[in-house]
Amino acid sequence: MENNLMKSLSLENFGQPLTFKQIEIPQLAHGEVLIQVEATPINPSDLLFMAGHYSNSGFKPPCVPGFEGSGLVVKSGGGEEADSLLNKRVAFIFCKGAYAQYTVTNSQNCLLINDDVTYNQAASSFVNPLTVVGMLEVVKEARVKTVVHSAAASALGRMMVRYFKNNGVEVINIVRRQEQVDILKKEGATIILNQNDQDFHSQLKKLTTELNATIFFDAIAGSFTGQVLSQMPNKSTAYVYGILSGERNSVTEAELASREQSVKGFLLSNWLQSITPELKRQSMEKLQKLIKTDLKSEISKEYSLQDGQQAIEYYSKNMTQGKVLIKPQLQ
């Protein structure tokens, strides 16, 4: 923390490459902690934010991107909870930019890391795992036993296969390439559909009807949401949690009304705000318990902070190969 400066990756404008630069270390408010970042993943949500699709998130350029990571708490802004985390290893979320040597977040957004969990394993403790935990709560509330999931070979998709299966819920996994079928089979997936197959729509309709699959978790959005919903039973709901297509939802109100279907958004931050403190506590306990098993993330590559833009370009083209980590302390 020499001269109160740190190395970081800065997003100067939406849609532009990141700039490696020195900036001031963020100041602490009461209840916040300063974290020396050891590992931070690149998630699809990070790519969407940097492209300008999450411009209402409260962060605007110039800023440091990166929503989650892991590291060591080196300073407290005061308060019993923040003080208790001093010199502790944590995973964190909703920070003031993880792609930097240091970041700041509220102590409530931190999760203590068990001694047998590495910084790399803990770096992806929140965005994907907690989203999957939240999705299962939606499914349980609706009393549904089978769901449909697009972009199913992603890190989140593999996590969903493991976690849902161990909680008695079947997943109809939708992928785009044969190698993605193989990836999911290794995770124990039993129903995998390739959207490029000629009989994709008929197979999807047959399965969703037979298994009464009325919930669709969609990371693609655009026209694909409507294509899948059209093959699902009446009163089905699509929960859109990503926009990998880059397109706006194109399902018309008339199409939805005629079959009593609906399209909703699913955003982790909104779900966390909507649940009870008890459910949040239970969800955090599941993360700590399952981060090395059902909710684990495979890591494919590590990059230094200085090579952060290269890391982003690699991940953009190889998203199903595993998590790409930026390691701010790596020289």
Stockholm file with secondary structure:
# STOCKHOLM 1.0

chainA/1-331         MENNLMKSLSLENFGQPLTFKQIEIPQLAHGEVLIQVEATPINPSDLLFMAGHYSNSGFKPPCVPGFEGSGLVVKSGGGEEADSLLNKRVAFIFCKGAYAQYTVTNSQNCLLINDDVTYNQAASSFVNPLTVVGMLEVVKEARVKTVVHSAAASALGRMMVRYFKNNGVEVINIVRRQEQVDILKKEGATIILNQNDQDFHSQLKKLTTELNATIFFDAIAGSFTGQVLSQMPNKSTAYVYGILSGERNSVTEAELASREQSVKGFLLSNWLQSITPELKRQSMEKLQKLIKTDLKSEISKEYSLQDGQQAIEYYSKNMTQGKVLIKPQLQ
#=GR chainA/1-331 SS CGGGEEEEEEBCSTTSCCEEEEEECCCCCTTEEEEEEEEEECCHHHHHHHHTTTTTSSCCSSBCCCCEEEEEEEEECSSHHHHHTTTCEEEEESCSCSSBSEEEEEGGGEEECCTTSCHHHHTTSSHHHHHHHHHHHHHHHHTCSEEEESSTTSHHHHHHHHHHHTTTCEEEEEESSHHHHHHHHHTTCCEEEETTSTTHHHHHHHHHHHTTCCEEEESSCTHHHHHHHTTSCTTCEEEECCCTTCCCCCCCHHHHHHTTCEEEECCHHHHHHHSCHHHHHHHHHHHHHHTTTTTCCCEEEEEESTTHHHHHHHHHHCGGGCEEEEETTCC
#=GC SS_cons         CGGGEEEEEEBCSTTSCCEEEEEECCCCCTTEEEEEEEEEECCHHHHHHHHTTTTTSSCCSSBCCCCEEEEEEEEECSSHHHHHTTTCEEEEESCSCSSBSEEEEEGGGEEECCTTSCHHHHTTSSHHHHHHHHHHHHHHHHTCSEEEESSTTSHHHHHHHHHHHTTTCEEEEEESSHHHHHHHHHTTCCEEEETTSTTHHHHHHHHHHHTTCCEEEESSCTHHHHHHHTTSCTTCEEEECCCTTCCCCCCCHHHHHHTTCEEEECCHHHHHHHSCHHHHHHHHHHHHHHTTTTTCCCEEEEEESTTHHHHHHHHHHCGGGCEEEEETTCC
//
